[in-house]
Each structure stands twice: as structure tokens, then as C-alpha cells.
């Protein structure tokens, strides 16, 4: 089991979840520090179609990230809403492509 980041994260990429992860398994296409420096008013444009991802191989299912997410984008994969089931594969594919 793992946690999954879904649609509400797109174009938001709020990094509040990153520092609370004890195994550092939350990543994105940009480093968290770089994302955090983007002004709030520019995020929707500069982060369009981007999101953060949880590595399903490294996640220890502690739930710390879920509690920190201000946009409610993080779910235990067993509780992932039906309309966002495909985000399980999207998260896994992101890490498979990173190698």
C-alpha cells in the first residue's frame, strides 16, 4: 500500500507535505525548494499540468503527508476516489520514468 497524490495538486504543487515525509518519497518535476519560491500568484501559470508525486516503492504509509496537504490531494490508495483511480498509475509511472 502507498499514498497517492491526485488531481487537486495539479498547478498547485504545495510543498507542505514534502518536509513531513520521514522517507523523503515525495517529489515533483521541479525540486521542492524551487517550487516553494514561485510566488502564489504565478503558480497556476508556471505549474500548469504539474503536480507532486509519491513513490509507491518508498512510501511507508504513515499518513503524515495526507494531514499536511492544504488542497486535500493526498489519499491512501485504498481510499482514492473513483474518479481519481488513474492517479495511482500516474504516480508510479513518474518514478518509473525517473529510473
N, C-alpha and C positions, 0 to 999 in steps of 0.2 A: 504494500500500500504506500501511497505517497499523496502529497498535497499537489493541487493543480491551480495554476493562475489562469483565469478566464477573461472573457470579453471586457469587463469593466476596467481592466488595466490598460487597454489599448488607448494610446495617445495621452495617458496619464503617467504611467511608469513611476508612480510614487515609490520611493525607495525606503519607506519606513520599515518595511519587512526585512530588508537586507541585513542590517546590523543585529537583529534579534535571532537570526538563524544560527544555531550552535555548530552546524556543519558546513556553513557557507555554500549552500547549494542553490541559492537564488542569484540568477544572472540575467543579463539582457544583452542586446546587440551593442550597447554602449556601456562603459564602466559606470557603476553606481554613482561615483563621485562626479562624473561628467553630467549625468542626468540630473543630479541634485542641484547643480549650478545653473541649469536652464531656468530662466525666470518663469514663474507660474503663467503669466500671460502669453508666453511663447510656446508653451508645451504642446498644445493641440496641433499647432502647425509643425513644429520641429520634430515631434514624436509621432506624427500621424502614422498609423499602421504598425507602430512599435509597441512592445509590451515586455514585461519581465517574465522569466520562466523559472520553474523549479525542476531541478534534475531528479527524475524519479529513481535513479540508481543510488543517489546520495541522501535523499530525504529520509529522516528518521521518524517522521510523523509525530513530531512533538506538539504541533499546533501553534507554536509561538508566532509564526508569520501571519496566520489567519486572524489572530487577535489584533495585530498591528495595522492591517490593511485598511486605510481610510475609505476605500471605494468598494469594499466587500467583494473583491475579485478572487480571493483565495478560498478553496474548498478542499476538504478531504475528498479523494477521488470517489469514495463510496457515496458522497452526498452532493456530487456535482449535478447541478440542474440539467434536466434532459436536453434543453436547448443548447447547452454548452459541453455536451459529452465529447465533441470532437477536439476540445482543448487538451484532453488527455494525450492524444496523439501529437498535437501541435507542440506541447511541452517536450515530449520525448524526442520528436524529430529535431528540435532546436539543438539538443545536446548531441544527438547522433551526427548531425552535420558539423558540429564543432570538432568532433574526433576525439 
